[in-house]
Amino acid sequence: MDSQSFVTELAQFNTVEQMLGMKEAVTAQIAAQQSAEGVALLGKTVTYATQGAGGNVTTSQGVVSAVGLQGGAVQLQVGTDSVPLSKVTAVSAQ
């Protein structure tokens, strides 16, 4: 391998490393934003989709009393249900 090829390959590795670092930073920023969105829903009434045993999708409603993380995803405590933030379809101020 000549020096020109070596320098080119080294530059490519550096670019890949920078892209991986950027991906990690964006992922962390998204997680922080979703956590903040969950906290902002505390005390609010949310409508959320649930899937029944027969596969039917229904909606439920309740007041968010707590927010947590489970498996890297924001979970809202609504009554006795743990609801993923992604399942919320509407929000009202109560």
C-alpha positions in Angstrom: 0.0 0.0 0.0 1.5 3.3 -1.0 1.4 6.4 1.2 -1.4 8.1 -0.9 -3.7 5.1 -0.4 -2.9 4.9 3.3 -3.7 8.6 3.8 -7.0 8.2 1.8 -8.0 5.2 3.9 -7.1 6.9 7.2 -9.3 9.9 6.1 -12.2 7.6 5.4 -11.8 5.9 8.8 -11.8 9.3 10.5 -15.0 10.3 8.6 -16.7 7.1 9.7 -15.6 7.7 13.3 -17.0 11.3 13.2 -20.3 10.1 11.8 -20.7 7.5 14.6 -20.0 10.2 17.2 -22.6 12.4 15.6 -25.1 9.6 15.6 -24.6 9.0 19.3 -25.0 12.8 20.0 -28.2 13.0 18.1 -29.5 9.8 19.8 -28.8 11.3 23.2 -30.4 14.6 22.2 -33.6 12.8 21.1 -33.8 10.9 24.3 -33.4 14.1 26.3 -36.1 15.8 24.3 -38.5 12.9 24.7 -37.9 12.8 28.4 -38.7 16.6 28.6 -41.9 16.0 26.6 -42.9 13.3 29.1 -42.3 15.5 32.1 -44.3 18.3 30.4 -47.3 15.9 30.4 -47.4 15.5 34.2 -50.8 16.4 35.4 -52.3 16.5 31.9 -55.0 14.3 30.6 -53.8 12.1 27.7 -55.7 9.9 25.3 -53.7 6.9 24.2 -54.1 3.9 22.0 -54.1 0.3 23.4 -54.4 -3.0 21.6 -56.8 -5.5 23.0 -56.4 -9.3 23.1 -58.3 -9.6 19.8 -56.0 -7.1 18.1 -58.6 -4.4 18.2 -57.2 -0.9 18.8 -59.1 1.1 21.4 -58.4 4.4 23.1 -58.2 5.1 26.8 -57.8 8.4 28.7 -56.4 9.4 32.0 -54.2 11.8 33.9 -50.4 11.4 33.8 -49.1 10.9 37.3 -45.5 9.8 36.7 -42.8 9.6 34.0 -40.1 7.1 33.7 -37.7 5.3 31.3 -38.1 1.7 30.4 -35.8 0.1 27.8 -34.7 3.6 26.7 -38.3 4.6 26.0 -40.3 7.2 27.9 -43.2 5.6 29.8 -46.1 7.6 31.3 -48.0 6.3 34.3 -51.7 6.8 33.6 -53.8 5.3 36.4 -52.6 1.7 36.6 -51.3 1.7 33.0 -47.7 2.3 31.9 -48.1 4.0 28.5 -45.3 4.5 26.0 -45.1 8.2 24.9 -45.4 7.1 21.3 -49.0 5.8 22.0 -50.3 9.2 23.1 -52.7 10.5 20.5 -54.1 13.6 22.3 -53.3 15.9 25.3 -55.6 18.2 27.2 -55.1 20.4 30.2 -57.7 18.5 32.3 
